[in-house]
Amino acid sequence: MSMKSTMLIRSRKTIILPQKKHNQIQQIYTPYTLMEVLLVLVIMTVLMAITLPSFQKIAKGQGIEYATRSLTAKLNMTRSYAISSRQYVAILFPQFGGTPAGGTFPVKYINSAYRSCIVERNSVNNNYYFKCWVRNEGWEFLPEGVAVLETDEDDGVNTSSGKLHPANGTISRVSPSPLPVTSPNNGVNCSDIGGGVSLTDFPAIIFKPTGALSGGNDKYIELGEAVYSPGLTDLIMTNKESLSYSSIAINRYTGRVYCQNK
């Protein structure tokens, strides 16, 4: 065998080195004792009790902020629809105190529901009458715990007593009677949300075909943390702080909508 062949064979040899054995470390896990588990639960309970009110306050504040944005967008859409359709268009705000009549509107939605409709103006008495709902639109609702405090011509609410009767300002209203006034009163059908046919007036924000606001003054919609209880004549304010409500202003000349936190 030649030297060249011997070198080739040697180059193909594989050298296996001995492997070193590594010591394996066995880990032993010790379970938690009952006292340690109970201590952690107590600490978590204390922390939750401290932080829960803050989280609830933040959540309610976000509810008012969301309601303000949603209602502002609805007002702008209603104004645009009045201009494009060349009609009087209103947003109805069912409230307690007989508007709408008891039994014709679900109590759980009073002061928290609103809906757009087309109305007609009587030039004789300058009143507005319900004509029909805006097509392809339904009732919309505020977040739970948020209510429409007022829809009138004065900016602000009296929160000192913890109760609110929203009748301290002039309110625009829409009557369910069709035109002419001598026609039968067909009412406003609220059966789609579990109500009946209301034959009483609705507080409302009414836009003219020009986009301007009906009435002689600016209008304000106050939103806040409040609840309505059947049989009472007031809204119960669940938060009387001035920063817990917001105000939406509508300019009487242009119909422009502005929101402002109080």
KADADA-V56587 format. One record per pair of residues at least 12 apart in sequence whose C-alpha atoms are under 6 Angstrom apart, sorted by sequence separation. I is the first residue (numbers start at 0). J is the second residue. D is the distance in whole Angstrom. If there is no record, write none. Layout:
I;J;D / I;J;D
This chain:
118;130;5 / 175;187;6 / 186;198;5 / 225;237;5 / 246;258;6 / 117;130;6 / 224;237;6 / 246;259;5 / 117;131;5 / 224;238;6 / 245;259;6 / 94;109;5 / 116;131;6 / 117;132;6 / 153;168;6 / 245;260;4 / 93;109;6 / 94;110;5 / 116;132;4 / 149;165;5 / 152;168;6 / 245;261;5 / 93;110;6 / 116;133;5 / 151;168;5 / 152;169;6 / 244;261;6 / 115;133;6 / 151;169;5 / 151;170;5 / 242;261;5 / 241;261;6 / 92;113;5 / 223;244;4 / 91;113;5 / 222;244;5 / 91;114;5 / 175;198;6 / 222;245;5 / 90;114;5 / 114;138;5 / 221;245;6 / 90;115;4 / 113;138;6 / 221;246;4 / 89;115;6 / 113;139;6 / 174;200;4 / 220;246;6 / 89;116;5 / 112;139;6 / 173;200;5 / 220;247;5 / 88;116;6 / 112;140;5 / 172;200;6 / 173;201;5 / 219;247;5 / 88;117;5 / 111;140;6 / 172;201;5 / 219;248;5 / 88;118;6 / 111;141;5 / 172;202;4 / 218;248;6 / 87;118;5 / 171;202;6 / 172;203;5 / 218;249;5 / 171;203;6 / 217;249;6 / 217;250;5 / 217;251;5 / 111;146;5 / 216;251;6 / 110;146;5 / 111;147;6 / 110;147;5 / 212;251;5 / 211;251;6 / 211;252;5 / 211;253;5 / 212;254;5 / 211;254;4 / 210;254;6 / 128;173;5 / 129;174;6 / 127;173;5 / 128;174;5 / 129;175;5 / 128;175;6 / 128;176;6 / 128;177;6 / 152;217;6 / 154;219;6 / 152;218;5 / 151;218;6 / 152;219;6 / 151;219;6 / 150;219;6 / 164;233;5 / 150;220;5 / 163;233;5 / 149;220;6 / 162;233;6 / 163;234;5 / 149;221;5 / 162;234;6 / 148;221;5 / 162;235;5 / 147;221;6 / 148;222;5 / 162;236;6 / 66;141;6 / 147;222;5 / 161;236;5 / 146;222;6 / 146;223;6 / 145;223;6 / 145;224;5 / 146;225;6 / 62;142;6 / 144;224;6 / 145;225;6 / 158;239;5 / 105;194;5 / 104;194;4 / 103;194;5 / 103;195;4 / 103;196;6 / 103;197;5 / 99;197;6 / 100;199;6 / 99;199;5 / 98;199;6 / 98;200;6 / 98;201;6 / 93;201;6 / 91;201;6 / 92;202;5 / 91;202;6 / 92;203;6 / 91;203;5 / 90;203;5 / 90;204;5 / 89;204;5 / 89;205;4 / 88;205;6 / 88;206;5 / 87;206;6 / 87;207;5 / 87;208;6 / 86;208;5 / 85;208;4 / 82;208;5 / 81;208;5 / 82;209;6 / 78;206;6 / 82;210;5 / 78;210;5
